[in-house]
């Protein structure tokens, strides 16, 4: 991890109070070093993406394939996630990884259900810009629409072309935490015909009040499933903000059966919290 990302991440968390069957040549079969904890079915694409209009940084993309990917001709649901540095590998993580690969490998062993996970690395000190649809007076940002449009118009078509995916919205999730939760919420409601499942974990609704007007305008979706998670020890107004959003969505017609909000009494704004709750998020969204 670069130093600038580490410094920005620490300051930000303190501020919010916690707070066919072959993969094509764009996949790098690189060798892990001894410190790496990612499993063998996680790869980093050779192709790096520069998002026009966002920033000059190229973005690496990580892809997790289910254990049976190479032994079957099946197609799989796809989960798009942010902050890829924190999802699979302790070596690249900010403060511990989510163990997404180990968790889904174990779930496959138990259920024989598999998923493809696409993790997009954040832009380090540009993370706030990428994950916020509107600017904040104090923290700036506000280029999240560009990031989401990139996922929809560039990255998802690339993934659907190069991997055996189930490409319809009902098989496609977008999941993230903190600002990653905010941009997942925004992306799912902006493009319900692309992302039919949203995991908004410890969502930073506080970043801009515009999120409530946006949700009000876009809440009458029939098929979207939404899982919201929050911890009582995350600080600030995050629990109240999440409860406010839940109430608003239901009042505006969002189907109650498609929405779950989980409040965890000892939940903190940490990677370990999201790691421990990840499987439950998946089980609700793909039930």
C-alpha positions as a Markdown table, in Angstrom:
| # | Residue | x | y | z |
|---|---|---|---|---|
| 1 | Unk | 0.0 | 0.0 | 0.0 |
| 2 | Unk | 1.3 | 3.4 | -0.8 |
| 3 | Unk | 1.9 | 5.9 | 2.0 |
| 4 | Unk | -0.5 | 8.5 | 0.7 |
| 5 | Unk | -3.4 | 6.0 | 0.7 |
| 6 | Unk | -2.6 | 4.9 | 4.3 |
| 7 | Unk | -2.4 | 8.5 | 5.6 |
| 8 | Unk | -5.7 | 9.5 | 3.8 |
| 9 | Unk | -7.5 | 6.4 | 5.0 |
| 10 | Unk | -6.4 | 6.9 | 8.7 |
| 11 | Unk | -7.4 | 10.5 | 8.7 |
| 12 | Unk | -10.7 | 9.7 | 7.0 |
| 13 | Unk | -11.6 | 6.9 | 9.5 |
| 14 | Unk | -10.8 | 9.1 | 12.4 |
| 15 | Unk | -12.9 | 12.0 | 11.1 |
| 16 | Unk | -16.1 | 10.0 | 10.8 |
| 17 | Unk | -15.8 | 8.7 | 14.3 |
| 18 | Unk | -15.0 | 5.1 | 13.9 |
| 19 | Unk | -15.4 | 6.0 | 10.7 |
| 20 | Unk | -15.9 | -20.4 | -23.5 |
| 21 | Unk | -14.2 | -21.8 | -20.7 |
| 22 | Unk | -10.8 | -20.2 | -21.0 |
| 23 | Unk | -9.9 | -17.0 | -19.3 |
| 24 | Unk | -8.3 | -14.8 | -22.0 |
| 25 | Unk | -4.8 | -13.3 | -22.1 |
| 26 | Unk | -5.7 | -10.2 | -20.0 |
| 27 | Unk | -5.3 | -12.3 | -16.9 |
| 28 | Unk | -1.9 | -12.4 | -15.3 |
| 29 | Unk | -0.9 | -15.8 | -13.7 |
| 30 | Unk | 1.5 | -14.1 | -11.4 |
| 31 | Unk | 3.3 | -15.9 | -8.5 |
| 32 | Unk | 2.4 | -14.9 | -5.0 |
| 33 | Unk | 5.1 | -14.1 | -2.6 |
| 34 | Unk | 5.3 | -15.6 | 0.9 |
| 35 | Unk | 3.3 | -12.8 | 2.6 |
| 36 | Unk | 0.4 | -13.0 | 0.2 |
| 37 | Unk | -2.8 | -14.7 | 1.6 |
| 38 | Unk | -4.9 | -14.7 | -1.5 |
| 39 | Unk | -6.0 | -18.1 | -2.8 |
| 40 | Unk | -5.0 | -19.6 | -6.1 |
| 41 | Unk | -8.4 | -18.9 | -7.6 |
| 42 | Unk | -7.8 | -15.1 | -7.3 |
| 43 | Unk | -6.1 | -13.4 | -10.2 |
| 44 | Unk | -5.1 | -9.9 | -11.1 |
| 45 | Unk | -5.9 | -8.7 | -14.6 |
| 46 | Unk | -3.0 | -7.8 | -16.8 |
| 47 | Unk | -5.2 | -5.1 | -18.2 |
| 48 | Unk | -5.3 | -1.9 | -16.1 |
| 49 | Unk | -8.1 | 0.6 | -16.6 |
| 50 | Unk | -7.8 | 4.3 | -16.7 |
| 51 | Unk | -11.2 | 5.9 | -16.1 |
| 52 | Unk | -11.7 | 8.9 | -18.4 |
| 53 | Unk | -12.6 | 12.0 | -16.5 |
| 54 | Unk | -11.9 | 10.6 | -13.1 |
| 55 | Unk | -8.2 | 10.8 | -12.5 |
| 56 | Unk | -4.9 | 9.8 | -14.1 |
| 57 | Unk | -4.4 | 6.7 | -12.0 |
| 58 | Unk | -4.8 | 3.3 | -13.6 |
| 59 | Unk | -7.0 | 0.8 | -11.7 |
| 60 | Unk | -6.0 | -2.8 | -11.2 |
| 61 | Unk | -8.9 | -5.3 | -11.2 |
| 62 | Unk | -8.9 | -8.5 | -9.2 |
| 63 | Unk | -11.0 | -11.5 | -10.2 |
| 64 | Unk | -12.1 | -14.4 | -7.9 |
| 65 | Unk | -13.3 | -17.5 | -9.8 |
| 66 | Unk | -15.3 | -20.3 | -8.1 |
| 67 | Unk | -13.4 | -23.5 | -7.3 |
| 68 | Unk | -15.2 | -25.4 | -10.1 |
| 69 | Unk | -14.8 | -22.7 | -12.8 |
| 70 | Unk | -12.2 | -24.7 | -14.8 |
| 71 | Unk | -14.1 | -28.1 | -14.5 |
| 72 | Unk | -17.5 | -27.0 | -15.7 |
| 73 | Unk | -19.1 | -25.1 | -18.5 |
| 74 | Unk | -21.6 | -23.4 | -16.1 |
| 75 | Unk | -22.1 | -19.6 | -15.9 |
| 76 | Unk | -21.9 | -17.8 | -12.6 |
| 77 | Unk | -23.4 | -14.8 | -10.9 |
| 78 | Unk | -21.1 | -11.8 | -10.5 |
| 79 | Unk | -20.4 | -9.6 | -7.5 |
| 80 | Unk | -18.7 | -6.3 | -8.1 |
| 81 | Unk | -16.8 | -4.9 | -5.1 |
| 82 | Unk | -14.7 | -1.8 | -4.4 |
| 83 | Unk | -11.4 | -1.4 | -2.4 |
| 84 | Unk | -10.0 | -4.6 | -4.0 |
| 85 | Unk | -6.8 | -4.1 | -2.0 |
| 86 | Unk | -8.8 | -5.2 | 1.1 |
| 87 | Unk | -10.8 | -8.1 | -0.2 |
| 88 | Unk | -8.5 | -11.0 | -0.8 |
| 89 | Unk | -5.0 | -10.4 | 0.5 |
| 90 | Unk | -3.5 | -9.3 | 3.8 |
| 91 | Unk | -0.4 | -8.1 | 2.0 |
| 92 | Unk | -2.2 | -5.3 | 0.2 |
| 93 | Unk | -4.9 | -4.6 | 2.7 |
| 94 | Unk | -5.2 | -1.4 | 4.7 |
| 95 | Unk | -6.1 | -2.9 | 8.1 |
| 96 | Unk | -6.8 | -6.6 | 7.5 |
| 97 | Unk | -8.6 | -8.3 | 4.6 |
| 98 | Unk | -12.2 | -9.4 | 4.1 |
| 99 | Unk | -11.2 | -13.1 | 3.3 |
| 100 | Unk | -13.7 | -13.0 | 0.4 |
| 101 | Unk | -11.9 | -15.9 | -1.3 |
| 102 | Unk | -11.6 | -18.1 | 1.7 |
| 103 | Unk | -15.3 | -17.4 | 2.7 |
| 104 | Unk | -16.7 | -18.2 | -0.8 |
| 105 | Unk | -14.5 | -21.3 | -1.2 |
| 106 | Unk | -15.9 | -22.7 | 2.1 |
| 107 | Unk | -19.4 | -21.7 | 1.0 |
| 108 | Unk | -18.9 | -23.6 | -2.3 |
| 109 | Unk | -17.7 | -26.7 | -0.4 |
| 110 | Unk | -20.8 | -26.6 | 1.8 |
| 111 | Unk | -23.4 | -25.6 | -0.8 |
| 112 | Unk | -21.9 | -26.2 | -4.3 |
| 113 | Unk | -22.9 | -22.6 | -5.2 |
| 114 | Unk | -20.2 | -20.5 | -6.8 |
| 115 | Unk | -19.7 | -16.8 | -7.7 |
| 116 | Unk | -17.4 | -14.7 | -9.7 |
| 117 | Unk | -16.1 | -11.6 | -7.7 |
| 118 | Unk | -14.7 | -8.6 | -9.5 |
| 119 | Unk | -12.8 | -6.3 | -7.2 |
| 120 | Unk | -11.7 | -2.9 | -8.4 |
| 121 | Unk | -8.8 | -1.2 | -6.6 |
| 122 | Unk | -9.4 | 2.2 | -5.3 |
| 123 | Unk | -7.3 | 5.1 | -6.5 |
| 124 | Unk | -5.4 | 5.7 | -3.2 |
| 125 | Unk | -5.6 | 9.4 | -2.4 |
| 126 | Unk | -8.3 | 9.7 | -5.0 |
| 127 | Unk | -10.6 | 7.3 | -3.3 |
| 128 | Unk | -13.0 | 9.9 | -2.0 |
| 129 | Unk | -13.5 | 11.3 | -5.5 |
| 130 | Unk | -14.3 | 7.9 | -6.9 |
| 131 | Unk | -16.8 | 6.8 | -4.3 |
| 132 | Unk | -18.9 | 10.0 | -3.8 |
| 133 | Unk | -21.6 | 11.0 | -6.2 |
| 134 | Unk | -21.7 | 14.5 | -4.8 |
| 135 | Unk | -19.1 | 16.7 | -3.2 |
| 136 | Unk | -18.8 | 17.5 | 0.5 |
| 137 | Unk | -17.9 | 21.0 | 1.5 |
| 138 | Unk | -15.1 | 19.8 | 3.8 |
| 139 | Unk | -13.8 | 16.7 | 2.0 |
| 140 | Unk | -14.4 | 17.4 | -1.7 |
| 141 | Unk | -15.2 | 14.5 | -3.9 |
| 142 | Unk | -18.1 | 14.1 | -6.2 |
| 143 | Unk | -16.9 | 12.1 | -9.2 |
| 144 | Unk | -18.7 | 8.9 | -8.3 |
| 145 | Unk | -21.0 | 9.0 | -11.3 |
| 146 | Unk | -18.0 | 8.7 | -13.6 |
| 147 | Unk | -16.8 | 5.7 | -11.6 |
| 148 | Unk | -20.2 | 3.9 | -11.8 |
| 149 | Unk | -20.6 | 4.7 | -15.5 |
| 150 | Unk | -17.2 | 3.1 | -16.0 |
| 151 | Unk | -18.4 | -0.1 | -14.2 |
| 152 | Unk | -21.5 | -0.2 | -16.3 |
| 153 | Unk | -20.2 | 0.8 | -19.7 |
| 154 | Unk | -16.6 | -0.5 | -19.7 |
| 155 | Unk | -15.8 | -3.0 | -17.0 |
| 156 | Unk | -18.9 | -5.1 | -16.9 |
| 157 | Unk | -18.9 | -5.7 | -20.7 |
| 158 | Unk | -15.3 | -6.7 | -20.5 |
| 159 | Unk | -16.0 | -9.2 | -17.7 |
| 160 | Unk | -19.1 | -10.6 | -19.5 |
| 161 | Unk | -17.0 | -11.0 | -22.7 |
| 162 | Unk | -14.0 | -12.7 | -21.0 |
| 163 | Unk | -15.7 | -14.9 | -18.4 |
| 164 | Unk | -18.7 | -17.2 | -18.2 |
| 165 | Unk | -21.1 | -14.9 | -16.4 |
| 166 | Unk | -24.8 | -14.7 | -15.7 |
| 167 | Unk | -25.0 | -11.2 | -16.9 |
| 168 | Unk | -28.6 | -10.2 | -16.1 |
| 169 | Unk | -29.3 | -7.8 | -13.2 |
| 170 | Unk | -30.9 | -10.5 | -11.1 |
| 171 | Unk | -27.5 | -12.3 | -11.0 |
| 172 | Unk | -25.4 | -9.2 | -10.5 |
| 173 | Unk | -24.5 | -7.5 | -7.2 |
| 174 | Unk | -22.6 | -4.4 | -6.2 |
| 175 | Unk | -21.2 | -4.4 | -2.6 |
| 176 | Unk | -19.0 | -2.1 | -0.6 |
| 177 | Unk | -18.4 | -0.5 | 2.8 |
| 178 | Unk | -18.2 | 3.0 | 4.1 |
| 179 | Unk | -17.8 | 5.3 | 1.1 |
| 180 | Unk | -17.8 | 2.0 | -0.9 |
| 181 | Unk | -21.3 | 1.4 | 0.6 |
| 182 | Unk | -22.4 | 4.8 | -0.6 |
| 183 | Unk | -21.2 | 4.3 | -4.1 |
| 184 | Unk | -22.8 | 0.8 | -4.2 |
| 185 | Unk | -26.1 | 2.2 | -3.0 |
| 186 | Unk | -25.9 | 4.9 | -5.6 |
| 187 | Unk | -24.8 | 2.6 | -8.4 |
| 188 | Unk | -27.5 | 0.0 | -7.7 |
| 189 | Unk | -30.3 | 2.6 | -7.7 |
| 190 | Unk | -29.0 | 4.5 | -10.7 |
| 191 | Unk | -28.7 | 1.3 | -12.7 |
| 192 | Unk | -31.3 | -1.2 | -11.4 |
| 193 | Unk | -31.3 | -3.0 | -14.8 |
| 194 | Unk | -27.6 | -3.7 | -14.3 |
| 195 | Unk | -27.2 | -4.3 | -10.6 |
| 196 | Unk | -30.1 | -6.1 | -9.1 |
| 197 | Unk | -28.5 | -6.7 | -5.7 |
| 198 | Unk | -26.9 | -4.1 | -3.4 |
| 199 | Unk | -24.8 | -4.6 | -0.3 |
| 200 | Unk | -24.4 | -1.3 | 1.5 |
| 201 | Unk | -22.3 | -1.9 | 4.5 |
| 202 | Unk | -21.6 | 0.8 | 7.1 |
| 203 | Unk | -22.7 | 3.3 | 4.4 |
| 204 | Unk | -21.5 | 6.9 | 4.7 |
| 205 | Unk | -24.9 | 8.5 | 4.0 |
| 206 | Unk | -23.6 | 11.5 | 6.0 |
| 207 | Unk | -21.3 | 12.5 | 3.2 |
| 208 | Unk | -24.1 | 14.3 | 1.3 |
| 209 | Unk | -27.8 | 14.9 | 2.0 |
| 210 | Unk | -28.3 | 14.6 | -1.7 |
| 211 | Unk | -28.5 | 10.9 | -1.2 |
| 212 | Unk | -31.9 | 11.1 | 0.3 |
| 213 | Unk | -33.5 | 13.0 | -2.6 |
| 214 | Unk | -31.8 | 10.6 | -5.0 |
| 215 | Unk | -33.2 | 7.6 | -3.1 |
| 216 | Unk | -36.6 | 9.2 | -3.0 |
| 217 | Unk | -36.6 | 9.6 | -6.8 |
| 218 | Unk | -35.3 | 6.1 | -7.5 |
| 219 | Unk | -36.8 | 3.9 | -4.8 |
| 220 | Unk | -39.8 | 2.5 | -6.7 |
| 221 | Unk | -37.9 | -0.5 | -8.1 |
| 222 | Unk | -39.6 | -3.9 | -8.0 |
| 223 | Unk | -36.8 | -6.4 | -8.3 |
| 224 | Unk | -33.7 | -4.8 | -6.5 |
| 225 | Unk | -32.6 | -6.5 | -3.3 |
| 226 | Unk | -30.9 | -4.3 | -0.7 |
| 227 | Unk | -28.9 | -5.4 | 2.4 |
| 228 | Unk | -27.8 | -2.6 | 4.7 |
| 229 | Unk | -25.5 | -3.3 | 7.7 |
| 230 | Unk | -24.4 | -0.9 | 10.4 |
| 231 | Unk | -22.7 | -1.2 | 13.8 |
| 232 | Unk | -23.7 | 0.7 | 16.9 |
| 233 | Unk | -20.1 | 1.4 | 17.7 |
| 234 | Unk | -19.2 | 3.1 | 14.3 |
| 235 | Unk | -19.7 | 6.5 | 15.7 |
| 236 | Unk | -21.4 | 9.7 | 14.5 |
| 237 | Unk | -24.9 | 9.5 | 13.0 |
| 238 | Unk | -24.3 | 6.4 | 11.0 |
| 239 | Unk | -27.0 | 4.3 | 12.7 |
| 240 | Unk | -29.6 | 7.1 | 12.6 |
| 241 | Unk | -28.7 | 7.8 | 8.9 |
| 242 | Unk | -29.2 | 4.1 | 8.0 |
| 243 | Unk | -32.5 | 3.9 | 9.8 |
| 244 | Unk | -33.6 | 7.1 | 8.1 |
| 245 | Unk | -32.8 | 5.7 | 4.7 |
| 246 | Unk | -34.7 | 2.4 | 5.5 |
| 247 | Unk | -37.8 | 4.4 | 6.5 |
| 248 | Unk | -37.6 | 6.6 | 3.4 |
| 249 | Unk | -37.3 | 3.7 | 1.0 |
| 250 | Unk | -40.2 | 1.9 | 2.5 |
| 251 | Unk | -42.4 | 5.0 | 2.5 |
| 252 | Unk | -41.5 | 5.5 | -1.2 |
| 253 | Unk | -42.5 | 2.1 | -2.3 |
| 254 | Unk | -39.4 | -0.1 | -2.0 |
| 255 | Unk | -40.5 | -3.7 | -1.5 |
| 256 | Unk | -40.2 | -4.6 | 2.2 |
| 257 | Unk | -39.3 | -8.2 | 1.4 |
| 258 | Unk | -36.4 | -7.1 | -0.7 |
| 259 | Unk | -34.8 | -5.0 | 2.1 |
| 260 | Unk | -32.9 | -6.1 | 5.2 |
| 261 | Unk | -31.2 | -3.8 | 7.7 |
| 262 | Unk | -29.0 | -5.4 | 10.3 |
| 263 | Unk | -27.7 | -3.4 | 13.3 |
| 264 | Unk | -24.9 | -5.0 | 15.2 |
| 265 | Unk | -24.5 | -3.8 | 18.8 |
| 266 | Unk | -20.7 | -4.3 | 18.9 |
| 267 | Unk | -20.1 | -3.5 | 15.2 |
| 268 | Unk | -17.2 | -1.1 | 14.5 |
| 269 | Unk | -16.1 | 0.6 | 11.3 |
| 270 | Unk | -13.4 | -2.0 | 10.6 |
| 271 | Unk | -12.5 | -4.5 | 7.9 |
| 272 | Unk | -12.9 | -7.3 | 10.4 |
| 273 | Unk | -16.5 | -6.3 | 11.0 |
| 274 | Unk | -17.3 | -6.4 | 7.2 |
| 275 | Unk | -15.3 | -9.7 | 6.9 |
| 276 | Unk | -17.5 | -11.3 | 9.6 |
| 277 | Unk | -20.7 | -10.1 | 8.0 |
| 278 | Unk | -19.8 | -10.8 | 4.3 |
| 279 | Unk | -21.3 | -14.2 | 4.0 |
| 280 | Unk | -24.6 | -13.2 | 5.6 |
| 281 | Unk | -24.8 | -10.3 | 3.1 |
| 282 | Unk | -24.4 | -12.8 | 0.2 |
| 283 | Unk | -26.9 | -15.2 | 1.6 |
| 284 | Unk | -29.6 | -12.6 | 1.8 |
| 285 | Unk | -28.9 | -11.1 | -1.6 |
| 286 | Unk | -28.7 | -14.5 | -3.3 |
| 287 | Unk | -31.4 | -16.4 | -1.3 |
